[in-house]
Amino acid sequence: MTRSPSALTIQRLRDLGYMADIAERWIPGANIRKDLFGFGDIVAIGHGYVILVQATSITNIAARRTKIEGIEHAAPILRNGVHVEVWGWGKGKEPRLSRERAMELEGTISWLKL
C-alpha cells in the first residue's frame, strides 16, 4: 500500500525526534481540506524548533513554493521563528525525499534546498 506524502512526512519527523501531527482540517459540507495558515499540512515541534510542513510529491514542489510565496501570513510566520518547509516525496521501492526551507529577508521569500 502506498502511503501519502503527509503520512511519510509525519513518520520521518517522528523518527527524527519531533512531535508531529496533522495541521490541516476537513471542512464538512464544503468537502475541502484547509491547511493551517493556508499552507501547513503538518506541524512539528522539537529540537528547539517549530516547523510547518507542506507535504507533496516531488513533482509539485515548485507549485507549493509558489503557493506559499503568495500567502500573506508566510513572511510574518517566518519572521517569528517558525520554519516553513516543503517536503516532496518521490515514488519507488524506498520513497525519495526532497526538502526546501523558506527564508524571509526584507519581505521577500527565498528557498534553501536541504
N, C-alpha and C positions, 0 to 999 in steps of 0.2 A: 504494500500500500504506500502510495506517495504521500509525504507529509507536506503541509502548506508552508510557505515562507515564514509565517508567524510562528508555527509550531517549531520549525527548525531554529528560528532565532531565539525563542524562549529557552529551548533546551541548551543551546550554545551559551547563552548568557548565564544560565544556572550552572552549567559545567565550569564556567569561569569564576563562579563565586558570587554572582549578583543575585539579588532578589528581583525577579522579573515576572510581569503579568501583562495581560491584555489591557490596553488603554482605550480601545475603540468600543463603541456601544451600538447595539441594534436599536433602531427606531421602529417599533411596531406600528402597523398601519401604513407608514410610508415605505416600509420594506427596504430600508437602506441602512448601511453602517456609517457611523460618524466617528471619524478619527479625533483623538484629543487634540485640540487647537488646530484642527484641520489637516494634520499630518501624522500624529503619533499613533501608531498601531500598538506599540509596546512601551512600557516604562520599566526601566531597570535602575536599581539603587544598589550601590556597593563600591568599595574601594575609594570612598570619598567623592563619588560622582553620582549625578542623576543623569540618565541618558533616555532620550525619547528616540525610538527607532521606527522608521518607516520600512517595513519588510516587504520585499517584492521579488520578482525574478530578475536575473542578471540583465536580461534584455530591456527591462523597464527602469533601470537606474536613472538614466538621463531624464526621463519623463517625471520621475518622482523628485529629482533635484529641482527641476523647473517648477513643479507644483509648490514645493517648499519655498522657493525664492519669491513666489507670488503671494505668499500669505503674510499679512501684516504683523501677525504675532511672532513670526520666526526670529526676526532680529532682536526684539526685546527679550525673548526667551534665551537666546544665546548670550546677550549682554548680562543676564542674571545668573550665568554659570551653568546652565543646563547644556549638556552635549546633545546635539541633534545629529543623528546618523541615518544613512540609508544603507540597508543590508540587502544585497541582491544574491539570490541563490540560483545556481545552475543545476540542471538535472544530470543524472549519471548514477553509477553504482554508489559512489560516495558524493553527496551533494557538494558542489563548489560554492565558496562564499567570496563575495567581493564587497568591501566596506568603504564608505566615504563619510567623512565628518564635515559638517558645515562650520565655517569660521566667519565671524562678522567683524568688519573693520569699517568704521565711519559709515554705517548704514548699508554697506554692500556685503552680500553673502558670497563667499567663495568656498571651494571644496578641496579637501585634502584626502587623497587615497590612502587608506590604512593597510 
